[in-house]
Amino acid sequence: MSSKIVEFASWATYEHFFGDLLISPSIRFFGNSTIGKDSYDPRLIAKYRLTDVDVLKFGVGQYSAAPSVERLA
């Protein structure tokens, strides 16, 4: 007998420039039938243009992954 594992993920992002500074909040929605849970990961990215070639990037957020099937057994 086999069982189906259903996983899905989707995300939304918004970008706004303040001169040379880009602020980009985002959210990732995901679900997994193995653990029977839907959840979300909020994230924030900032990029600052130092020169025409150089960019300083910073990112912070929650990054999740469902447990493997082996771990659930």
C-alpha positions in Angstrom: 0.0 0.0 0.0 1.4 3.4 -0.9 0.5 6.8 0.5 0.7 10.1 -1.3 2.7 13.0 0.0 1.3 16.4 -1.1 3.4 19.5 -0.7 2.8 23.0 -1.9 4.5 26.4 -1.6 3.8 29.9 -2.8 5.2 33.3 -2.1 4.5 37.0 -2.3 7.0 39.8 -2.5 6.8 43.6 -2.5 9.7 45.9 -3.5 10.1 49.6 -2.7 13.0 51.9 -3.5 14.1 54.7 -1.2 16.8 56.2 -3.5 19.6 53.7 -3.7 18.0 51.5 -1.0 15.7 48.7 -1.9 13.5 47.2 0.8 11.7 43.9 -0.1 9.5 42.2 2.5 8.1 38.8 1.5 6.2 35.9 2.8 6.3 32.2 1.8 3.3 30.0 2.4 3.7 26.2 2.4 2.0 23.0 3.4 2.8 19.3 3.8 0.3 16.5 4.0 2.8 14.2 5.8 2.8 16.4 8.9 -0.6 17.8 8.3 0.6 21.4 8.7 0.3 24.6 6.7 2.6 27.5 7.7 4.4 30.6 6.5 7.9 32.1 6.6 8.2 35.9 6.8 11.4 37.4 5.2 13.0 40.8 4.6 15.7 41.7 2.1 17.5 45.0 1.8 19.9 46.1 -1.0 21.9 49.3 -1.1 23.6 50.4 -4.2 27.1 51.6 -3.3 28.3 52.2 -6.9 27.1 51.3 -10.4 28.8 47.9 -9.9 28.7 47.2 -6.1 25.6 46.4 -4.1 25.4 45.6 -0.3 22.8 43.0 0.4 21.2 41.9 3.7 18.5 39.3 4.4 16.8 38.0 7.4 13.8 35.7 7.9 12.4 32.4 8.9 13.4 29.5 6.7 11.6 26.2 7.4 11.6 22.7 5.9 9.3 19.8 6.5 10.9 16.8 8.2 11.9 13.9 5.9 9.7 10.8 5.7 12.5 8.8 7.4 12.5 11.1 10.4 8.7 10.6 10.8 8.9 6.8 10.7 
